[in-house]
Amino acid sequence: MILFPAIDLKDGQCVRLKHGDMATATIYNDDPAAQAKAFEQQGFEWLHVVDLNGAFKGQSVNSAAVGAILKATKNPVQLGGGIRTLEQIEDWLDRGLARVILGTVAVRDPDLVKQACKAFPGKVAVGIDAKGGKVAVEGWAEASSLGVIELAKKFEGAGVAAIIYTDIDRDGVLTGINWDATIDLAEAVSIPVIASGGLASIADIVRMTMPDAQKLEGAISGRALYDGRIDPAEALAILQGRPETRP
């Protein structure tokens, strides 16, 4: 079970949003590379990065910051936000990303996702962001008519490395992950699922260890880590199965 610390990039800075609204950005660090290194030193083994500007614009905007992150950490990095073509995917993987996350293009052009999975085995994840049970695209600015499980099932057998499922209504507001919807998704598909949106406390970390959550690959944490609501050492110890650390 992996806990992915998140770096969301807006104008070259580490920020967190509420409900995906760019106007609500709280700046936590103006040096994303230093933040990536800090997460590595705290014991995290993966890093989740989102180019927020890129998600809205439809192309990478914070490339310099992402490049600095890749140089600063030895941890594998997954990146989403504005990646829409095979050429962009190949370019990012050549630059050292462990995997790319495809969101809007997974709705608009699922065949491209399948092509990417064949061309880059194990390197392509799909981001499914939902509001009211329906998939949102273009940096969460547009709603689609697709249901979450309906979209996920389009990629069964395609070689998708993981599905990152975000409940937009919970993102950045520390109300707890939508476990019911996340676990329903994990049970509906064979693709590993990563929970995102709302992780709030050590209680959510403990929840990740429950039997019905064992199908998940892990969860992403942003604001709760930055605000100090989750102690990295305690969280990682729980996930590594050292019960004496549990509350």
C-alpha positions as CSV (number, residue, x, y, z in Angstrom):
1,M,0.0,0.0,0.0
2,I,1.6,3.2,-1.2
3,L,1.0,6.7,0.3
4,F,1.7,9.2,-2.5
5,P,2.6,12.7,-1.4
6,A,1.3,15.3,-3.8
7,I,2.8,18.3,-5.4
8,D,0.3,20.4,-7.3
9,L,2.0,23.0,-9.5
10,K,0.5,26.4,-10.2
11,D,2.7,29.1,-11.7
12,G,5.8,27.1,-10.6
13,Q,4.8,26.9,-7.0
14,C,3.5,24.0,-4.8
15,V,-0.2,24.8,-4.0
16,R,-3.3,23.1,-2.9
17,L,-6.8,23.9,-4.2
18,K,-10.3,23.4,-2.8
19,H,-12.7,21.5,-5.1
20,G,-10.2,22.1,-8.0
21,D,-10.9,25.9,-8.0
22,M,-7.7,27.7,-9.1
23,A,-8.9,30.9,-7.2
24,T,-8.6,29.0,-3.9
25,A,-4.9,28.2,-4.2
26,T,-2.9,28.1,-1.0
27,I,0.9,28.3,-1.6
28,Y,2.8,25.9,0.5
29,N,6.3,26.0,-1.1
30,D,7.8,28.2,-3.8
31,D,10.5,25.5,-4.4
32,P,8.9,22.3,-5.8
33,A,12.3,20.6,-6.1
34,A,13.0,21.2,-2.4
35,Q,9.6,19.9,-1.5
36,A,10.2,16.7,-3.6
37,K,13.5,16.1,-1.8
38,A,11.8,16.7,1.6
39,F,9.2,14.1,0.8
40,E,11.9,11.6,-0.1
41,Q,13.8,12.3,3.1
42,Q,10.6,11.7,5.1
43,G,10.5,8.2,3.8
44,F,8.0,8.4,0.9
45,E,8.8,6.1,-2.0
46,W,6.7,7.7,-4.8
47,L,5.7,11.2,-5.8
48,H,2.4,12.4,-7.4
49,V,2.7,15.6,-9.4
50,V,0.0,17.6,-11.2
51,D,0.5,20.5,-13.5
52,L,-2.6,22.5,-12.7
53,N,-2.0,25.2,-15.3
54,G,-1.4,22.5,-17.8
55,A,-4.7,20.7,-17.0
56,F,-6.6,23.9,-17.8
57,K,-4.5,24.9,-20.8
58,G,-4.3,21.4,-22.4
59,Q,-0.5,21.3,-22.6
60,S,2.4,21.3,-20.1
61,V,3.0,24.7,-18.5
62,N,5.1,23.9,-15.4
63,S,7.7,21.9,-17.3
64,A,10.7,23.6,-15.7
65,A,9.4,22.9,-12.2
66,V,8.7,19.2,-13.1
67,G,12.2,19.0,-14.6
68,A,13.7,20.3,-11.4
69,I,11.7,17.8,-9.3
70,L,12.9,14.9,-11.4
71,K,16.5,16.0,-10.8
72,A,15.9,16.5,-7.1
73,T,14.5,13.2,-6.1
74,K,15.4,9.6,-6.7
75,N,11.8,8.5,-6.2
76,P,9.6,7.5,-9.1
77,V,7.3,10.4,-10.2
78,Q,3.9,10.2,-11.8
79,L,2.6,13.3,-13.6
80,G,-0.7,14.5,-14.8
81,G,-2.1,17.7,-16.2
82,G,-2.2,18.7,-19.9
83,I,-0.7,15.5,-21.3
84,R,-2.8,14.9,-24.4
85,T,-0.7,13.3,-27.2
86,L,1.6,10.3,-27.7
87,E,4.4,12.8,-28.4
88,Q,4.0,14.5,-25.1
89,I,3.8,11.1,-23.3
90,E,7.0,9.9,-25.0
91,D,8.8,13.2,-24.2
92,W,7.9,13.1,-20.5
93,L,8.9,9.4,-20.2
94,D,12.2,10.2,-21.9
95,R,12.8,12.9,-19.3
96,G,12.5,10.4,-16.5
97,L,8.9,10.1,-15.4
98,A,7.9,6.7,-14.0
99,R,4.4,7.2,-15.5
100,V,2.1,9.7,-17.0
101,I,-1.5,10.3,-15.9
102,L,-4.0,10.8,-18.7
103,G,-7.3,12.4,-17.7
104,T,-9.2,14.5,-20.2
105,V,-7.8,12.5,-23.2
106,A,-9.1,9.3,-21.5
107,V,-12.6,10.7,-22.0
108,R,-12.0,12.4,-25.4
109,D,-9.9,9.8,-27.0
110,P,-9.8,6.4,-25.2
111,D,-8.1,4.8,-28.2
112,L,-5.1,7.1,-27.7
113,V,-4.8,5.8,-24.1
114,K,-4.8,2.2,-25.4
115,Q,-2.1,3.0,-28.0
116,A,0.0,4.6,-25.3
117,C,-0.3,1.6,-23.0
118,K,0.9,-0.6,-25.9
119,A,3.8,1.7,-26.7
120,F,4.8,2.3,-23.1
121,P,3.9,-0.8,-21.0
122,G,3.4,0.0,-17.3
123,K,4.0,3.7,-17.8
124,V,0.4,5.0,-18.3
125,A,-2.1,5.7,-15.6
126,V,-5.6,7.0,-16.1
127,G,-6.9,9.9,-13.9
128,I,-10.7,9.7,-13.3
129,D,-12.0,12.8,-11.6
130,A,-15.6,12.9,-10.6
131,K,-18.2,15.3,-9.4
132,G,-21.6,13.9,-8.4
133,G,-20.5,10.5,-9.8
134,K,-19.9,11.9,-13.3
135,V,-16.5,12.3,-14.8
136,A,-15.1,15.9,-15.1
137,V,-12.5,17.0,-17.7
138,E,-10.4,20.0,-18.7
139,G,-9.0,20.6,-15.2
140,W,-12.4,19.8,-13.7
141,A,-13.9,22.8,-15.5
142,E,-16.3,20.6,-17.6
143,A,-18.6,17.8,-16.6
144,S,-19.2,14.9,-18.9
145,S,-22.1,12.4,-19.0
146,L,-19.8,9.5,-18.3
147,G,-20.0,7.5,-15.1
148,V,-16.8,6.6,-13.3
149,I,-17.1,2.8,-13.6
150,E,-18.4,3.2,-17.2
151,L,-15.2,5.0,-18.1
152,A,-12.9,2.7,-16.1
153,K,-14.3,-0.4,-17.8
154,K,-13.3,1.0,-21.2
155,F,-9.6,0.3,-20.2
156,E,-9.9,-3.2,-18.9
157,G,-7.3,-5.3,-20.6
158,A,-5.6,-2.3,-22.1
159,G,-2.5,-2.4,-19.8
160,V,-3.3,0.7,-17.8
161,A,-0.9,0.7,-14.8
162,A,-3.4,2.4,-12.4
163,I,-6.5,4.4,-12.1
164,I,-6.3,7.5,-9.9
165,Y,-9.8,8.3,-8.7
166,T,-10.5,11.7,-7.3
167,D,-13.8,12.8,-5.7
168,I,-13.7,16.5,-6.6
169,D,-16.3,17.4,-3.9
170,R,-13.8,16.2,-1.3
171,D,-10.6,17.4,-2.8
172,G,-8.6,19.8,-0.7
173,V,-11.2,20.2,2.1
174,L,-10.1,17.4,4.5
175,T,-13.4,15.7,4.8
176,G,-12.0,12.2,4.3
177,I,-11.7,10.0,1.2
178,N,-14.9,8.8,-0.4
179,W,-14.1,5.2,0.5
180,D,-17.4,3.7,-0.7
181,A,-17.1,5.0,-4.2
182,T,-13.4,4.3,-4.4
183,I,-13.8,0.7,-3.2
184,D,-16.8,0.2,-5.5
185,L,-14.5,1.2,-8.4
186,A,-11.7,-1.1,-7.3
187,E,-14.1,-4.0,-7.1
188,A,-15.6,-3.3,-10.6
189,V,-12.3,-3.4,-12.5
190,S,-9.0,-5.4,-12.4
191,I,-6.9,-2.2,-12.8
192,P,-5.2,-1.1,-9.6
193,V,-7.0,2.0,-8.1
194,I,-5.4,4.9,-6.2
195,A,-7.6,6.9,-3.9
196,S,-7.5,10.7,-4.1
197,G,-9.4,13.6,-2.7
198,G,-10.0,14.5,0.9
199,L,-7.5,12.4,2.8
200,A,-7.7,14.1,6.2
201,S,-6.1,12.3,9.1
202,I,-4.4,9.2,10.4
203,A,-7.9,7.6,10.5
204,D,-7.8,7.6,6.7
205,I,-4.4,5.9,6.8
206,V,-5.7,3.2,9.1
207,R,-8.8,2.9,6.8
208,M,-6.4,2.0,4.0
209,T,-5.3,-1.1,5.9
210,M,-8.8,-2.6,6.3
211,P,-9.6,-5.8,4.4
212,D,-12.0,-4.2,1.9
213,A,-9.3,-1.6,0.9
214,Q,-6.6,-4.2,0.1
215,K,-7.4,-4.0,-3.6
216,L,-6.2,-0.4,-3.7
217,E,-2.7,0.4,-4.7
218,G,-2.7,3.3,-2.3
219,A,-3.8,6.9,-1.7
220,I,-2.7,10.4,-2.4
221,S,-2.2,13.0,0.3
222,G,-1.7,16.7,-0.1
223,R,-3.1,19.3,2.2
224,A,-3.1,17.0,5.3
225,L,0.6,16.5,4.9
226,Y,1.3,20.2,4.3
227,D,-0.8,21.2,7.2
228,G,0.8,18.7,9.6
229,R,-2.4,16.8,10.2
230,I,-0.6,13.6,9.2
231,D,2.8,12.7,10.5
232,P,4.7,11.0,7.7
233,A,6.6,8.6,10.0
234,E,3.4,7.5,11.8
235,A,1.5,7.1,8.5
236,L,4.2,5.1,6.8
237,A,4.7,2.8,9.9
238,I,0.9,2.0,9.8
239,L,1.0,1.1,6.1
240,Q,4.1,-1.0,6.7
241,G,2.1,-3.1,9.2
242,R,3.7,-2.0,12.5
243,P,0.5,-2.1,14.6
244,E,2.1,-0.7,17.7
245,T,2.1,2.7,16.0
246,R,-1.6,2.8,15.4
247,P,-3.9,5.1,17.5
